[in-house]
């Protein structure tokens, strides 16, 4: 796989660098960006994709979209920093067709 991450916040989308030929990618702090939060109700959407040179990129996983206010509340409960947040990823036919994680 040649994975990369996309992060969408409101109308802004950011794409990480591609980690070529790696099934356990790690992105460094240098491969980061700041996104402007204009309201607490904005959704943060994260996808992990596989870059393909000769066809459309494949979806590897998607995290449940987080409302910024919920993310801030969760961070304050756990005392975690933003770097320590782990979000589960889903991939199944529901995700591929709807672009959303399966319901719990």
C-alpha positions as CSV (number, residue, x, y, z in Angstrom):
1,X,0.0,0.0,0.0
2,X,0.9,3.6,-0.5
3,X,-1.2,5.3,2.2
4,X,-2.0,8.9,2.9
5,X,-4.4,10.7,5.1
6,X,-7.0,13.3,4.3
7,X,-8.4,15.6,6.9
8,X,-11.5,17.7,6.3
9,X,-12.6,20.5,8.6
10,X,-15.5,22.6,7.2
11,X,-14.6,23.6,3.7
12,X,-10.9,22.9,4.1
13,X,-9.3,19.6,3.1
14,X,-5.7,18.7,3.8
15,X,-3.7,15.7,2.5
16,X,-0.6,14.2,4.1
17,X,2.4,13.0,2.3
18,X,2.2,9.5,0.8
19,X,4.1,6.8,2.7
20,X,5.2,4.5,-0.2
21,X,5.1,0.7,0.1
22,X,4.1,0.6,3.8
23,X,1.4,-1.3,5.6
24,X,2.1,0.4,9.0
25,X,2.7,4.1,8.0
26,X,3.8,6.7,10.5
27,X,3.7,10.4,9.7
28,X,6.1,12.8,11.3
29,X,5.3,16.1,13.0
30,X,6.7,17.8,10.0
31,X,3.9,16.4,7.9
32,X,1.2,18.3,9.6
33,X,-0.8,21.4,9.2
34,X,-3.0,23.8,11.2
35,X,-6.7,24.0,10.3
36,X,-8.8,27.0,11.4
37,X,-11.8,26.2,13.5
38,X,-14.5,28.8,12.9
39,X,-17.2,27.2,15.0
40,X,-17.4,24.4,17.6
41,X,-20.1,22.6,15.5
42,X,-17.7,22.0,12.6
43,X,-17.1,18.3,11.8
44,X,-13.6,16.8,11.6
45,X,-13.5,14.0,9.0
46,X,-10.5,11.7,8.5
47,X,-9.9,9.2,5.8
48,X,-6.9,6.9,5.1
49,X,-6.4,6.3,1.4
50,X,-4.1,4.2,-0.8
51,X,-2.6,6.1,-3.7
52,X,-2.8,4.3,-7.1
53,X,-0.9,5.7,-10.0
54,X,-3.1,4.2,-12.8
55,X,-6.6,4.1,-11.2
56,X,-8.6,5.9,-8.6
57,X,-7.2,5.9,-5.1
58,X,-8.7,3.3,-2.7
59,X,-10.3,4.0,0.6
60,X,-8.5,2.1,3.4
61,X,-10.4,3.4,6.3
62,X,-12.5,6.2,7.7
63,X,-12.8,7.5,11.3
64,X,-16.1,8.5,12.7
65,X,-16.6,12.2,12.0
66,X,-16.1,14.3,15.2
67,X,-17.8,17.5,16.0
68,X,-15.0,19.9,17.2
69,X,-16.9,20.6,20.5
70,X,-17.1,16.8,21.2
71,X,-13.4,16.4,20.5
72,X,-12.5,19.2,22.9
73,X,-14.8,17.7,25.5
74,X,-13.2,14.3,25.1
75,X,-9.7,15.7,25.3
76,X,-10.5,17.6,28.5
77,X,-11.9,14.4,30.1
78,X,-8.8,12.3,29.4
79,X,-6.2,15.1,29.7
80,X,-4.8,13.9,26.4
81,X,-3.1,16.2,23.9
82,X,-4.2,16.3,20.3
83,X,-1.2,14.1,19.4
84,X,-2.5,11.3,21.7
85,X,-6.0,11.0,20.2
86,X,-6.6,7.6,18.6
87,X,-9.6,7.2,16.4
88,X,-10.8,3.7,15.2
89,X,-11.0,3.2,11.4
90,X,-13.8,1.3,9.6
91,X,-13.9,-0.3,6.2
92,X,-16.8,-2.3,4.9
93,X,-19.4,-2.0,2.1
94,X,-21.4,0.6,4.2
95,X,-18.4,2.9,4.3
96,X,-17.6,2.5,0.6
97,X,-21.2,3.3,-0.4
98,X,-22.2,5.9,2.2
99,X,-18.8,7.4,3.1
100,X,-19.8,7.0,6.8
101,X,-18.7,4.5,9.4
102,X,-21.1,1.7,10.2
103,X,-23.5,2.3,13.0
104,X,-22.5,0.7,16.4
